[in-house]
Structures are given as C-alpha cells and as structure tokens.
Amino acid sequence: MSLNEQDTRSKLIDPVLHQWGWTEALIKREETAGTIEIIDGEAHKQNKGRVDYTLRLQVNPDTQPLAVALIEAKKEDLPANHGLEQVKRYAEGLKVPFLSSSNGHLFVEYDCITDITSKL
C-alpha cells in the first residue's frame, strides 16, 4: 500500500530535506501562495492555493529569511513531476528561483532562471 500525500511528506520528504541540511527554522509548510496587489490604495492578497513547502535562506540576520524554493508534494504512487505545473502556478508573480515536485522518492526541479527541468 502506497503512502498518501501527508505520509509522503512526513516519512519521505521531511527526512530528505533535513539530510540536505534544511533546518525547521527555514522550512515553512502549507503556506498560502500568492502576491499582494495594491488596488485603489488598498492591499489585496491574490491567493493561488497552498504550497506544501517553502524553503528559505537567512541572508541577513536583521531581515526575514528569503524564499528560494517551493516544493509541491504528491502521494508516493504518483509520478514525481505530477505537481510541477501546480507549483509553477503557485510561483507566478513570486521571485522564487527554484520549484520542485516530489513523490518522496524523486524530486523534479524546475529552475526559473534557466527554464531547465531536472530530476534529483
């Protein structure tokens, strides 16, 4: 029996992120994706869904960590690239250079700077 998405995240993806050196302080889970637009002087959030993981780097100790990657998790028995188009939609308007989709066994990465997709 294959793992559902929640179990794939906790049992497969989380351990890989920790193995790669990401700490809990720099991993944000289930963040609302979207941008804020100012319309007639008022801020309006344009929601696009919830991204499973936002990975951040602490660039300066006096500022908020900077989002550098978004990961869309899928259940174990789906292809690793199944969530790639979904995470691309989440990233529209955001300045996040790396996007990824994973089934816990493979990570398919999309580099927004070079428009290259690769498997990890």
A tleap script that builds the chain and sets N, CA, C and O, in Angstrom:
source leaprc.protein.ff14SB
mol = sequence {
  NMET SER LEU ASN GLU GLN ASP THR ARG SER
  LYS LEU ILE ASP PRO VAL LEU HIE GLN TRP
  GLY TRP THR GLU ALA LEU ILE LYS ARG GLU
  GLU THR ALA GLY THR ILE GLU ILE ILE ASP
  GLY GLU ALA HIE LYS GLN ASN LYS GLY ARG
  VAL ASP TYR THR LEU ARG LEU GLN VAL ASN
  PRO ASP THR GLN PRO LEU ALA VAL ALA LEU
  ILE GLU ALA LYS LYS GLU ASP LEU PRO ALA
  ASN HIE GLY LEU GLU GLN VAL LYS ARG TYR
  ALA GLU GLY LEU LYS VAL PRO PHE LEU SER
  SER SER ASN GLY HIE LEU PHE VAL GLU TYR
  ASP CYS ILE THR ASP ILE THR SER LYS CLEU
}
set mol.1.N position { 0.842 -1.182 0.000 }
set mol.1.CA position { 0.000 0.000 0.000 }
set mol.1.C position { 0.884 1.241 0.000 }
set mol.1.O position { 1.806 1.354 0.808 }
set mol.2.N position { 0.603 2.165 -0.903 }
set mol.2.CA position { 1.440 3.356 -1.012 }
set mol.2.C position { 1.019 4.417 0.002 }
set mol.2.O position { -0.099 4.404 0.516 }
set mol.3.N position { 1.937 5.327 0.272 }
set mol.3.CA position { 1.701 6.399 1.237 }
set mol.3.C position { 0.853 7.496 0.610 }
set mol.3.O position { 1.025 7.821 -0.565 }
set mol.4.N position { -0.070 8.075 1.396 }
set mol.4.CA position { -0.827 9.228 0.918 }
set mol.4.C position { 0.082 10.463 0.960 }
set mol.4.O position { 1.231 10.369 1.391 }
set mol.5.N position { -0.421 11.604 0.521 }
set mol.5.CA position { 0.434 12.793 0.441 }
set mol.5.C position { 0.978 13.220 1.800 }
set mol.5.O position { 2.161 13.541 1.919 }
set mol.6.N position { 0.140 13.228 2.809 }
set mol.6.CA position { 0.597 13.645 4.140 }
set mol.6.C position { 1.705 12.727 4.660 }
set mol.6.O position { 2.710 13.207 5.184 }
set mol.7.N position { 1.530 11.418 4.521 }
set mol.7.CA position { 2.558 10.483 4.967 }
set mol.7.C position { 3.815 10.575 4.110 }
set mol.7.O position { 4.927 10.419 4.616 }
set mol.8.N position { 3.645 10.828 2.813 }
set mol.8.CA position { 4.805 11.016 1.937 }
set mol.8.C position { 5.638 12.194 2.420 }
set mol.8.O position { 6.867 12.131 2.444 }
set mol.9.N position { 4.956 13.270 2.805 }
set mol.9.CA position { 5.686 14.448 3.301 }
set mol.9.C position { 6.436 14.125 4.584 }
set mol.9.O position { 7.634 14.389 4.691 }
set mol.10.N position { 5.727 13.550 5.567 }
set mol.10.CA position { 6.359 13.348 6.874 }
set mol.10.C position { 7.372 12.211 6.895 }
set mol.10.O position { 8.375 12.299 7.604 }
set mol.11.N position { 7.132 11.142 6.134 }
set mol.11.CA position { 8.015 9.974 6.201 }
set mol.11.C position { 9.103 9.950 5.135 }
set mol.11.O position { 10.131 9.299 5.323 }
set mol.12.N position { 8.900 10.643 4.028 }
set mol.12.CA position { 9.885 10.587 2.945 }
set mol.12.C position { 10.531 11.945 2.647 }
set mol.12.O position { 11.757 12.045 2.586 }
set mol.13.N position { 9.722 12.980 2.464 }
set mol.13.CA position { 10.276 14.276 2.042 }
set mol.13.C position { 10.957 14.998 3.199 }
set mol.13.O position { 12.076 15.486 3.036 }
set mol.14.N position { 10.313 15.080 4.362 }
set mol.14.CA position { 10.929 15.766 5.510 }
set mol.14.C position { 12.319 15.222 5.832 }
set mol.14.O position { 13.246 16.015 5.998 }
set mol.15.N position { 12.507 13.897 5.930 }
set mol.15.CA position { 13.853 13.387 6.219 }
set mol.15.C position { 14.890 13.769 5.151 }
set mol.15.O position { 16.048 14.024 5.483 }
set mol.16.N position { 14.486 13.810 3.876 }
set mol.16.CA position { 15.425 14.201 2.819 }
set mol.16.C position { 15.815 15.667 2.979 }
set mol.16.O position { 16.990 16.014 2.855 }
set mol.17.N position { 14.841 16.523 3.254 }
set mol.17.CA position { 15.156 17.946 3.443 }
set mol.17.C position { 16.125 18.136 4.613 }
set mol.17.O position { 17.052 18.941 4.524 }
set mol.18.N position { 15.916 17.407 5.696 }
set mol.18.CA position { 16.825 17.500 6.840 }
set mol.18.C position { 18.215 16.945 6.482 }
set mol.18.O position { 19.235 17.494 6.900 }
set mol.19.N position { 18.241 15.868 5.714 }
set mol.19.CA position { 19.524 15.295 5.272 }
set mol.19.C position { 20.285 16.288 4.393 }
set mol.19.O position { 21.513 16.351 4.441 }
set mol.20.N position { 19.562 17.052 3.600 }
set mol.20.CA position { 20.189 18.057 2.733 }
set mol.20.C position { 20.607 19.312 3.498 }
set mol.20.O position { 21.199 20.221 2.915 }
set mol.21.N position { 20.305 19.371 4.801 }
set mol.21.CA position { 20.764 20.484 5.625 }
set mol.21.C position { 19.728 21.552 5.914 }
set mol.21.O position { 20.055 22.567 6.529 }
set mol.22.N position { 18.493 21.356 5.491 }
set mol.22.CA position { 17.449 22.340 5.795 }
set mol.22.C position { 16.993 22.141 7.238 }
set mol.22.O position { 16.680 21.025 7.652 }
set mol.23.N position { 16.960 23.221 7.990 }
set mol.23.CA position { 16.508 23.161 9.383 }
set mol.23.C position { 15.044 23.561 9.452 }
set mol.23.O position { 14.522 24.210 8.546 }
set mol.24.N position { 14.394 23.172 10.525 }
set mol.24.CA position { 12.975 23.501 10.699 }
set mol.24.C position { 12.730 25.007 10.653 }
set mol.24.O position { 11.679 25.451 10.191 }
set mol.25.N position { 13.691 25.791 11.127 }
set mol.25.CA position { 13.533 27.248 11.117 }
set mol.25.C position { 13.437 27.809 9.702 }
set mol.25.O position { 12.898 28.898 9.506 }
set mol.26.N position { 13.954 27.077 8.711 }
set mol.26.CA position { 13.972 27.571 7.334 }
set mol.26.C position { 12.996 26.831 6.413 }
set mol.26.O position { 12.945 27.098 5.212 }
set mol.27.N position { 12.223 25.902 6.984 }
set mol.27.CA position { 11.196 25.187 6.225 }
set mol.27.C position { 9.834 25.696 6.691 }
set mol.27.O position { 9.516 25.635 7.878 }
set mol.28.N position { 9.038 26.193 5.758 }
set mol.28.CA position { 7.657 26.594 6.067 }
set mol.28.C position { 6.735 25.652 5.317 }
set mol.28.O position { 6.908 25.422 4.120 }
set mol.29.N position { 5.765 25.115 6.016 }
set mol.29.CA position { 4.847 24.155 5.410 }
set mol.29.C position { 3.473 24.782 5.197 }
set mol.29.O position { 3.007 25.593 5.997 }
set mol.30.N position { 2.845 24.387 4.103 }
set mol.30.CA position { 1.481 24.783 3.765 }
set mol.30.C position { 1.258 26.282 3.869 }
set mol.30.O position { 0.352 26.750 4.558 }
set mol.31.N position { 2.105 27.022 3.169 }
set mol.31.CA position { 1.953 28.467 3.099 }
set mol.31.C position { 1.024 28.836 1.954 }
set mol.31.O position { 1.025 28.189 0.906 }
set mol.32.N position { 0.239 29.871 2.159 }
set mol.32.CA position { -0.619 30.362 1.091 }
set mol.32.C position { 0.250 31.018 0.039 }
set mol.32.O position { 1.022 31.931 0.328 }
set mol.33.N position { 0.113 30.541 -1.180 }
set mol.33.CA position { 0.873 31.108 -2.290 }
set mol.33.C position { 0.085 32.261 -2.882 }
set mol.33.O position { -1.142 32.207 -2.955 }
set mol.34.N position { 0.771 33.283 -3.296 }
set mol.34.CA position { 0.100 34.408 -3.925 }
set mol.34.C position { 0.878 35.683 -3.714 }
set mol.34.O position { 1.888 35.719 -3.010 }
set mol.35.N position { 0.387 36.710 -4.334 }
set mol.35.CA position { 1.030 38.014 -4.249 }
set mol.35.C position { 0.061 39.009 -3.630 }
set mol.35.O position { -1.131 38.734 -3.496 }
set mol.36.N position { 0.582 40.149 -3.262 }
set mol.36.CA position { -0.244 41.233 -2.742 }
set mol.36.C position { -0.242 42.346 -3.773 }
set mol.36.O position { 0.817 42.809 -4.196 }
set mol.37.N position { -1.433 42.774 -4.176 }
set mol.37.CA position { -1.552 43.862 -5.129 }
set mol.37.C position { -2.184 45.048 -4.417 }
set mol.37.O position { -3.040 44.879 -3.549 }
set mol.38.N position { -1.752 46.254 -4.792 }
set mol.38.CA position { -2.334 47.472 -4.252 }
set mol.38.C position { -3.339 47.982 -5.278 }
set mol.38.O position { -2.972 48.335 -6.399 }
set mol.39.N position { -4.614 48.016 -4.883 }
set mol.39.CA position { -5.682 48.481 -5.761 }
set mol.39.C position { -6.399 49.619 -5.042 }
set mol.39.O position { -6.935 49.440 -3.949 }
set mol.40.N position { -6.398 50.790 -5.674 }
set mol.40.CA position { -7.006 51.989 -5.074 }
set mol.40.C position { -6.484 52.237 -3.665 }
set mol.40.O position { -7.241 52.603 -2.766 }
set mol.41.N position { -5.176 52.033 -3.486 }
set mol.41.CA position { -4.532 52.305 -2.211 }
set mol.41.C position { -4.737 51.244 -1.148 }
set mol.41.O position { -4.290 51.419 -0.015 }
set mol.42.N position { -5.407 50.136 -1.487 }
set mol.42.CA position { -5.638 49.071 -0.517 }
set mol.42.C position { -4.934 47.792 -0.953 }
set mol.42.O position { -4.875 47.479 -2.142 }
set mol.43.N position { -4.399 47.056 0.021 }
set mol.43.CA position { -3.709 45.797 -0.266 }
set mol.43.C position { -4.726 44.677 -0.427 }
set mol.43.O position { -5.630 44.512 0.392 }
set mol.44.N position { -4.559 43.908 -1.505 }
set mol.44.CA position { -5.411 42.748 -1.777 }
set mol.44.C position { -4.526 41.559 -2.067 }
set mol.44.O position { -3.685 41.602 -2.965 }
set mol.45.N position { -4.718 40.480 -1.293 }
set mol.45.CA position { -3.928 39.264 -1.495 }
set mol.45.C position { -4.572 38.427 -2.597 }
set mol.45.O position { -5.773 38.161 -2.574 }
set mol.46.N position { -3.755 38.021 -3.555 }
set mol.46.CA position { -4.205 37.184 -4.657 }
set mol.46.C position { -3.802 35.748 -4.350 }
set mol.46.O position { -2.690 35.335 -4.677 }
set mol.47.N position { -4.694 34.983 -3.726 }
set mol.47.CA position { -4.380 33.605 -3.342 }
set mol.47.C position { -4.363 32.687 -4.555 }
set mol.47.O position { -5.184 32.816 -5.463 }
set mol.48.N position { -3.421 31.766 -4.553 }
set mol.48.CA position { -3.306 30.787 -5.626 }
set mol.48.C position { -3.270 29.370 -5.082 }
set mol.48.O position { -2.952 28.440 -5.823 }
set mol.49.N position { -3.582 29.183 -3.827 }
set mol.49.CA position { -3.541 27.858 -3.233 }
set mol.49.C position { -2.515 27.800 -2.117 }
set mol.49.O position { -1.993 28.822 -1.673 }
set mol.50.N position { -2.237 26.581 -1.673 }
set mol.50.CA position { -1.267 26.377 -0.592 }
set mol.50.C position { -0.122 25.521 -1.100 }
set mol.50.O position { -0.321 24.401 -1.570 }
set mol.51.N position { 1.067 26.062 -0.998 }
set mol.51.CA position { 2.263 25.323 -1.405 }
set mol.51.C position { 2.697 24.459 -0.218 }
set mol.51.O position { 2.681 24.912 0.927 }
set mol.52.N position { 3.081 23.221 -0.500 }
set mol.52.CA position { 3.426 22.292 0.580 }
set mol.52.C position { 4.662 22.722 1.351 }
set mol.52.O position { 4.677 22.661 2.580 }
set mol.53.N position { 5.693 23.153 0.646 }
set mol.53.CA position { 6.936 23.587 1.315 }
set mol.53.C position { 7.458 24.872 0.683 }
set mol.53.O position { 7.463 25.026 -0.538 }
set mol.54.N position { 7.892 25.782 1.535 }
set mol.54.CA position { 8.675 26.933 1.105 }
set mol.54.C position { 10.003 26.826 1.845 }
set mol.54.O position { 10.037 26.805 3.075 }
set mol.55.N position { 11.085 26.760 1.095 }
set mol.55.CA position { 12.421 26.699 1.700 }
set mol.55.C position { 13.019 28.096 1.666 }
set mol.55.O position { 12.968 28.782 0.645 }
set mol.56.N position { 13.581 28.505 2.786 }
set mol.56.CA position { 14.093 29.875 2.927 }
set mol.56.C position { 15.554 29.866 3.359 }
set mol.56.O position { 16.033 28.918 3.983 }
set mol.57.N position { 16.244 30.937 3.013 }
set mol.57.CA position { 17.620 31.161 3.454 }
set mol.57.C position { 17.684 32.436 4.269 }
set mol.57.O position { 17.045 33.431 3.928 }
set mol.58.N position { 18.451 32.410 5.342 }
set mol.58.CA position { 18.662 33.602 6.158 }
set mol.58.C position { 19.843 34.360 5.567 }
set mol.58.O position { 20.996 34.022 5.831 }
set mol.59.N position { 19.561 35.368 4.780 }
set mol.59.CA position { 20.594 36.134 4.084 }
set mol.59.C position { 21.236 37.157 5.017 }
set mol.59.O position { 22.448 37.368 4.982 }
set mol.60.N position { 20.421 37.780 5.840 }
set mol.60.CA position { 20.871 38.827 6.746 }
set mol.60.C position { 20.187 38.590 8.087 }
set mol.60.O position { 18.975 38.378 8.119 }
set mol.61.N position { 20.919 38.617 9.186 }
set mol.61.CA position { 20.296 38.327 10.489 }
set mol.61.C position { 19.234 39.349 10.898 }
set mol.61.O position { 18.432 39.082 11.792 }
set mol.62.N position { 19.224 40.515 10.252 }
set mol.62.CA position { 18.269 41.561 10.608 }
set mol.62.C position { 17.014 41.562 9.745 }
set mol.62.O position { 16.138 42.405 9.938 }
set mol.63.N position { 16.909 40.635 8.796 }
set mol.63.CA position { 15.744 40.597 7.910 }
set mol.63.C position { 15.094 39.217 7.934 }
set mol.63.O position { 15.663 38.257 8.454 }
set mol.64.N position { 13.912 39.135 7.372 }
set mol.64.CA position { 13.211 37.857 7.253 }
set mol.64.C position { 13.966 36.939 6.304 }
set mol.64.O position { 14.611 37.420 5.372 }
set mol.65.N position { 13.901 35.629 6.520 }
set mol.65.CA position { 14.524 34.700 5.569 }
set mol.65.C position { 13.887 34.847 4.191 }
set mol.65.O position { 12.696 35.134 4.073 }
set mol.66.N position { 14.682 34.651 3.167 }
set mol.66.CA position { 14.279 34.817 1.775 }
set mol.66.C position { 13.842 33.483 1.186 }
set mol.66.O position { 14.571 32.496 1.285 }
set mol.67.N position { 12.661 33.442 0.575 }
set mol.67.CA position { 12.173 32.214 -0.063 }
set mol.67.C position { 13.009 31.930 -1.310 }
set mol.67.O position { 13.142 32.786 -2.185 }
set mol.68.N position { 13.570 30.725 -1.385 }
set mol.68.CA position { 14.398 30.347 -2.540 }
set mol.68.C position { 13.847 29.140 -3.296 }
set mol.68.O position { 14.249 28.888 -4.432 }
set mol.69.N position { 12.926 28.388 -2.674 }
set mol.69.CA position { 12.395 27.204 -3.348 }
set mol.69.C position { 10.995 26.884 -2.846 }
set mol.69.O position { 10.678 27.082 -1.673 }
set mol.70.N position { 10.165 26.386 -3.755 }
set mol.70.CA position { 8.839 25.880 -3.428 }
set mol.70.C position { 8.798 24.412 -3.829 }
set mol.70.O position { 9.308 24.045 -4.887 }
set mol.71.N position { 8.199 23.574 -2.995 }
set mol.71.CA position { 8.075 22.150 -3.303 }
set mol.71.C position { 6.613 21.741 -3.188 }
set mol.71.O position { 5.962 22.013 -2.179 }
set mol.72.N position { 6.108 21.095 -4.215 }
set mol.72.CA position { 4.771 20.509 -4.180 }
set mol.72.C position { 4.918 19.009 -3.990 }
set mol.72.O position { 5.549 18.335 -4.804 }
set mol.73.N position { 4.342 18.491 -2.925 }
set mol.73.CA position { 4.419 17.063 -2.615 }
set mol.73.C position { 3.205 16.347 -3.194 }
set mol.73.O position { 2.098 16.886 -3.228 }
set mol.74.N position { 3.439 15.133 -3.644 }
set mol.74.CA position { 2.371 14.275 -4.146 }
set mol.74.C position { 2.487 12.915 -3.486 }
set mol.74.O position { 3.554 12.547 -2.994 }
set mol.75.N position { 1.394 12.167 -3.473 }
set mol.75.CA position { 1.452 10.856 -2.838 }
set mol.75.C position { 2.451 9.962 -3.564 }
set mol.75.O position { 2.773 10.163 -4.735 }
set mol.76.N position { 2.912 8.995 -2.839 }
set mol.76.CA position { 4.034 8.148 -3.252 }
set mol.76.C position { 3.843 7.462 -4.604 }
set mol.76.O position { 4.813 7.293 -5.343 }
set mol.77.N position { 2.629 7.068 -4.942 }
set mol.77.CA position { 2.446 6.302 -6.177 }
set mol.77.C position { 2.201 7.162 -7.419 }
set mol.77.O position { 1.941 6.625 -8.496 }
set mol.78.N position { 2.281 8.482 -7.284 }
set mol.78.CA position { 2.171 9.364 -8.450 }
set mol.78.C position { 3.562 9.650 -9.006 }
set mol.78.O position { 4.551 9.549 -8.280 }
set mol.79.N position { 3.645 10.004 -10.286 }
set mol.79.CA position { 4.953 10.389 -10.843 }
set mol.79.C position { 5.496 11.615 -10.103 }
set mol.79.O position { 4.724 12.470 -9.669 }
set mol.80.N position { 6.787 11.699 -9.964 }
set mol.80.CA position { 7.413 12.799 -9.226 }
set mol.80.C position { 7.099 14.162 -9.839 }
set mol.80.O position { 7.062 15.162 -9.122 }
set mol.81.N position { 6.874 14.220 -11.140 }
set mol.81.CA position { 6.619 15.503 -11.794 }
set mol.81.C position { 5.143 15.888 -11.783 }
set mol.81.O position { 4.769 16.900 -12.375 }
set mol.82.N position { 4.307 15.108 -11.127 }
set mol.82.CA position { 2.864 15.317 -11.145 }
set mol.82.C position { 2.461 16.716 -10.652 }
set mol.82.O position { 1.476 17.268 -11.140 }
set mol.83.N position { 3.181 17.286 -9.721 }
set mol.83.CA position { 2.833 18.594 -9.165 }
set mol.83.C position { 3.617 19.754 -9.735 }
set mol.83.O position { 3.503 20.872 -9.234 }
set mol.84.N position { 4.418 19.521 -10.777 }
set mol.84.CA position { 5.291 20.580 -11.291 }
set mol.84.C position { 4.497 21.762 -11.866 }
set mol.84.O position { 4.821 22.914 -11.575 }
set mol.85.N position { 3.483 21.501 -12.661 }
set mol.85.CA position { 2.687 22.600 -13.223 }
set mol.85.C position { 1.939 23.343 -12.119 }
set mol.85.O position { 1.768 24.561 -12.189 }
set mol.86.N position { 1.496 22.612 -11.107 }
set mol.86.CA position { 0.805 23.226 -9.971 }
set mol.86.C position { 1.727 24.190 -9.237 }
set mol.86.O position { 1.324 25.312 -8.931 }
set mol.87.N position { 2.950 23.777 -8.951 }
set mol.87.CA position { 3.873 24.647 -8.226 }
set mol.87.C position { 4.305 25.826 -9.093 }
set mol.87.O position { 4.607 26.896 -8.564 }
set mol.88.N position { 4.339 25.651 -10.413 }
set mol.88.CA position { 4.630 26.784 -11.308 }
set mol.88.C position { 3.531 27.840 -11.192 }
set mol.88.O position { 3.822 29.036 -11.198 }
set mol.89.N position { 2.272 27.408 -11.087 }
set mol.89.CA position { 1.167 28.364 -10.913 }
set mol.89.C position { 1.301 29.095 -9.580 }
set mol.89.O position { 1.066 30.301 -9.500 }
set mol.90.N position { 1.683 28.355 -8.530 }
set mol.90.CA position { 1.866 28.998 -7.226 }
set mol.90.C position { 2.943 30.070 -7.286 }
set mol.90.O position { 2.847 31.089 -6.601 }
set mol.91.N position { 3.958 29.848 -8.094 }
set mol.91.CA position { 5.115 30.738 -8.127 }
set mol.91.C position { 4.910 31.970 -8.995 }
set mol.91.O position { 5.727 32.890 -8.951 }
set mol.92.N position { 3.840 32.013 -9.784 }
set mol.92.CA position { 3.617 33.164 -10.656 }
set mol.92.C position { 3.617 34.449 -9.835 }
set mol.92.O position { 2.898 34.561 -8.842 }
set mol.93.N position { 4.416 35.402 -10.252 }
set mol.93.CA position { 4.493 36.684 -9.564 }
set mol.93.C position { 5.419 36.700 -8.365 }
set mol.93.O position { 5.723 37.772 -7.840 }
set mol.94.N position { 5.875 35.542 -7.918 }
set mol.94.CA position { 6.820 35.487 -6.805 }
set mol.94.C position { 8.227 35.399 -7.367 }
set mol.94.O position { 8.419 34.918 -8.483 }
set mol.95.N position { 9.184 35.844 -6.631 }
set mol.95.CA position { 10.571 35.785 -7.085 }
set mol.95.C position { 11.277 34.623 -6.395 }
set mol.95.O position { 12.207 34.820 -5.613 }
set mol.96.N position { 10.823 33.417 -6.698 }
set mol.96.CA position { 11.397 32.201 -6.129 }
set mol.96.C position { 12.089 31.463 -7.260 }
set mol.96.O position { 11.426 31.031 -8.202 }
set mol.97.N position { 13.418 31.306 -7.193 }
set mol.97.CA position { 14.158 30.760 -8.335 }
set mol.97.C position { 14.015 29.265 -8.577 }
set mol.97.O position { 14.205 28.813 -9.706 }
set mol.98.N position { 13.687 28.486 -7.555 }
set mol.98.CA position { 13.643 27.036 -7.732 }
set mol.98.C position { 12.286 26.475 -7.337 }
set mol.98.O position { 11.742 26.808 -6.284 }
set mol.99.N position { 11.751 25.621 -8.194 }
set mol.99.CA position { 10.475 24.959 -7.953 }
set mol.99.C position { 10.699 23.469 -8.058 }
set mol.99.O position { 11.537 23.013 -8.836 }
set mol.100.N position { 9.950 22.704 -7.276 }
set mol.100.CA position { 10.143 21.266 -7.299 }
set mol.100.C position { 8.833 20.557 -7.011 }
set mol.100.O position { 7.948 21.087 -6.339 }
set mol.101.N position { 8.733 19.346 -7.535 }
set mol.101.CA position { 7.629 18.448 -7.249 }
set mol.101.C position { 8.242 17.119 -6.840 }
set mol.101.O position { 9.270 16.710 -7.380 }
set mol.102.N position { 7.606 16.439 -5.878 }
set mol.102.CA position { 8.189 15.187 -5.399 }
set mol.102.C position { 7.119 14.201 -4.955 }
set mol.102.O position { 6.073 14.581 -4.429 }
set mol.103.N position { 7.411 12.928 -5.181 }
set mol.103.CA position { 6.595 11.839 -4.632 }
set mol.103.C position { 7.324 11.183 -3.457 }
set mol.103.O position { 6.934 10.106 -3.005 }
set mol.104.N position { 8.371 11.826 -2.971 }
set mol.104.CA position { 9.149 11.306 -1.847 }
set mol.104.C position { 10.336 10.455 -2.259 }
set mol.104.O position { 11.280 10.295 -1.485 }
set mol.105.N position { 10.302 9.911 -3.462 }
set mol.105.CA position { 11.405 9.085 -3.959 }
set mol.105.C position { 12.264 9.848 -4.965 }
set mol.105.O position { 13.485 9.690 -5.004 }
set mol.106.N position { 11.620 10.662 -5.764 }
set mol.106.CA position { 12.317 11.507 -6.741 }
set mol.106.C position { 11.852 12.948 -6.574 }
set mol.106.O position { 10.712 13.206 -6.189 }
set mol.107.N position { 12.750 13.876 -6.868 }
set mol.107.CA position { 12.421 15.291 -6.889 }
set mol.107.C position { 12.652 15.775 -8.310 }
set mol.107.O position { 13.728 15.571 -8.872 }
set mol.108.N position { 11.655 16.409 -8.886 }
set mol.108.CA position { 11.805 17.022 -10.195 }
set mol.108.C position { 11.886 18.517 -9.944 }
set mol.108.O position { 10.962 19.117 -9.394 }
set mol.109.N position { 12.999 19.111 -10.351 }
set mol.109.CA position { 13.257 20.521 -10.077 }
set mol.109.C position { 13.130 21.341 -11.349 }
set mol.109.O position { 13.551 20.917 -12.425 }
set mol.110.N position { 12.546 22.518 -11.207 }
set mol.110.CA position { 12.439 23.468 -12.305 }
set mol.110.C position { 13.158 24.727 -11.866 }
set mol.110.O position { 12.832 25.305 -10.830 }
set mol.111.N position { 14.118 25.147 -12.637 }
set mol.111.CA position { 14.926 26.327 -12.350 }
set mol.111.C position { 14.315 27.491 -13.125 }
set mol.111.O position { 14.392 27.530 -14.352 }
set mol.112.N position { 13.705 28.445 -12.406 }
set mol.112.CA position { 13.028 29.591 -13.102 }
set mol.112.C position { 13.987 30.518 -13.783 }
set mol.112.O position { 13.569 31.312 -14.625 }
set mol.113.N position { 15.273 30.453 -13.453 }
set mol.113.CA position { 16.262 31.334 -14.089 }
set mol.113.C position { 16.646 30.790 -15.458 }
set mol.113.O position { 16.787 31.557 -16.410 }
set mol.114.N position { 16.814 29.488 -15.566 }
set mol.114.CA position { 17.271 28.895 -16.823 }
set mol.114.C position { 16.187 28.120 -17.562 }
set mol.114.O position { 16.422 27.644 -18.673 }
set mol.115.N position { 14.995 27.983 -16.962 }
set mol.115.CA position { 13.893 27.198 -17.553 }
set mol.115.C position { 14.315 25.758 -17.827 }
set mol.115.O position { 13.963 25.193 -18.863 }
set mol.116.N position { 15.057 25.173 -16.917 }
set mol.116.CA position { 15.516 23.790 -17.074 }
set mol.116.C position { 14.866 22.917 -16.007 }
set mol.116.O position { 14.803 23.291 -14.836 }
set mol.117.N position { 14.387 21.757 -16.424 }
set mol.117.CA position { 13.824 20.780 -15.501 }
set mol.117.C position { 14.813 19.648 -15.339 }
set mol.117.O position { 15.364 19.155 -16.323 }
set mol.118.N position { 15.044 19.226 -14.092 }
set mol.118.CA position { 15.976 18.127 -13.836 }
set mol.118.C position { 15.415 17.246 -12.733 }
set mol.118.O position { 14.567 17.674 -11.950 }
set mol.119.N position { 15.897 16.008 -12.680 }
set mol.119.CA position { 15.483 15.052 -11.650 }
set mol.119.C position { 16.600 14.869 -10.642 }
set mol.119.O position { 17.771 14.771 -11.008 }
set mol.120.N position { 16.234 14.824 -9.370 }
set mol.120.CA position { 17.193 14.569 -8.287 }
set mol.120.C position { 16.882 13.232 -7.666 }
set mol.120.O position { 17.564 12.811 -6.732 }
savepdb mol mol.pdb
quit
